[in-house]
Amino acid sequence: MDTLAVRLPEDIVSKIDKYMAELQEQFPGLTVTRADAVRQLLIAGLKAEKSKRSKI
């Protein structure tokens, strides 16, 4: 895997942390890191964008 460093506004980081906490509640016993949450959000966002473009 490649490493990618990005700078994000605090409000986006807060939303990522909230999503991370939701995942941990949804899957007790699973350790979810901020990096895991960002990966999941990026995958979902890329799928949504691909789907949007295929409808045009």
C-alpha positions in Angstrom: 0.0 0.0 0.0 1.1 3.6 -0.6 1.1 6.2 2.1 -0.8 9.4 1.4 -0.6 12.4 3.7 -3.3 15.0 3.5 -4.3 18.1 5.4 -7.9 18.4 6.3 -10.0 21.0 8.0 -10.9 20.2 11.6 -14.6 19.9 10.7 -13.9 17.2 8.2 -11.7 15.4 10.7 -14.5 15.6 13.3 -16.9 14.0 10.8 -14.4 11.2 10.0 -14.0 10.6 13.8 -17.8 10.4 14.2 -18.0 7.9 11.3 -15.2 5.9 12.9 -17.1 5.8 16.3 -20.3 4.7 14.5 -18.4 1.9 12.8 -17.0 0.8 16.2 -20.5 0.8 17.7 -21.9 -1.1 14.7 -19.1 -3.8 14.9 -18.2 -4.3 18.6 -14.9 -5.9 19.2 -13.5 -4.5 15.9 -10.8 -1.9 16.2 -11.4 0.8 13.6 -8.7 3.4 13.0 -9.1 6.8 11.5 -7.2 5.4 8.4 -9.7 2.6 8.1 -12.6 5.1 8.2 -10.9 7.3 5.6 -10.4 4.3 3.3 -14.0 3.2 3.6 -15.3 6.7 3.0 -13.0 7.1 -0.1 -14.1 3.8 -1.5 -17.8 4.7 -1.0 -17.2 8.2 -2.5 -15.4 6.8 -5.6 -18.2 4.2 -6.2 -20.8 7.0 -5.9 -18.9 9.2 -8.4 -18.5 6.3 -10.8 -22.2 5.5 -10.5 -23.1 9.2 -11.1 -21.0 9.4 -14.2 -22.4 6.2 -15.7 -25.9 7.6 -15.5 -25.0 10.7 -17.6 
